[in-house]
Amino acid sequence: MTKLKTHKGIAKVTKLRPGKKISINRVGGNHNTGKKSTAFNRRVRKSVLMSKADINRLRKMLK
């Protein structure tokens, strides 16, 4: 069986954390942030952990 290739699109936007957790940035913070609320912009800056269902689905793509 051939080796699985890493999905480069997912690899660029995610980070592997200790304990097999995956963090990803929130959406909506790249442009037009002047018209969005400051609370929204602060929230968007922080990364979040992926849900367990998404981790199980995407783990094969990140190998």
C-alpha positions as CSV (number, residue, x, y, z in Angstrom):
1,M,0.0,0.0,0.0
2,T,1.3,3.5,-0.9
3,K,2.1,6.1,1.8
4,L,-0.6,8.6,2.6
5,K,0.3,12.2,1.7
6,T,-0.3,15.0,4.0
7,H,-3.3,17.3,3.1
8,K,-1.4,20.6,2.6
9,G,-4.5,22.8,2.9
10,I,-5.3,21.4,6.4
11,A,-1.6,21.4,7.4
12,K,-1.3,25.1,6.7
13,V,-4.2,26.2,9.0
14,T,-3.9,23.7,11.9
15,K,-1.3,23.1,14.6
16,L,-0.8,19.8,16.4
17,R,-0.8,20.2,20.2
18,P,0.3,17.8,22.9
19,G,-2.2,15.2,23.8
20,K,-3.2,14.7,20.1
21,K,-5.2,17.9,20.1
22,I,-5.5,20.1,17.0
23,S,-5.9,23.9,17.2
24,I,-7.3,26.0,14.4
25,N,-7.8,29.8,14.0
26,R,-11.3,31.2,14.0
27,V,-12.9,32.6,10.8
28,G,-13.7,36.2,10.0
29,G,-10.6,38.0,11.0
30,N,-8.7,38.5,7.8
31,H,-10.4,41.6,6.3
32,N,-13.1,44.2,6.9
33,T,-12.4,44.1,10.6
34,G,-13.0,47.9,11.0
35,K,-16.8,47.4,10.7
36,K,-16.9,44.4,13.1
37,S,-17.2,44.9,16.8
38,T,-14.0,45.0,18.9
39,A,-15.3,42.1,21.0
40,F,-15.5,40.0,17.8
41,N,-12.1,41.0,16.7
42,R,-10.6,40.1,20.1
43,R,-12.3,36.7,20.0
44,V,-11.1,36.0,16.5
45,R,-7.4,36.5,17.5
46,K,-7.4,33.4,19.7
47,S,-7.2,29.9,18.4
48,V,-9.6,27.2,19.4
49,L,-9.3,23.4,19.8
50,M,-11.1,21.3,17.2
51,S,-14.0,19.1,18.3
52,K,-13.3,15.4,18.9
53,A,-15.4,14.4,15.8
54,D,-13.4,16.7,13.6
55,I,-10.1,15.4,15.0
56,N,-11.0,11.8,14.3
57,R,-12.1,12.8,10.7
58,L,-9.0,14.8,9.9
59,R,-6.3,12.8,11.6
60,K,-5.7,10.6,8.6
61,M,-5.2,13.7,6.4
62,L,-2.5,15.1,8.7
63,K,-0.2,12.1,8.8
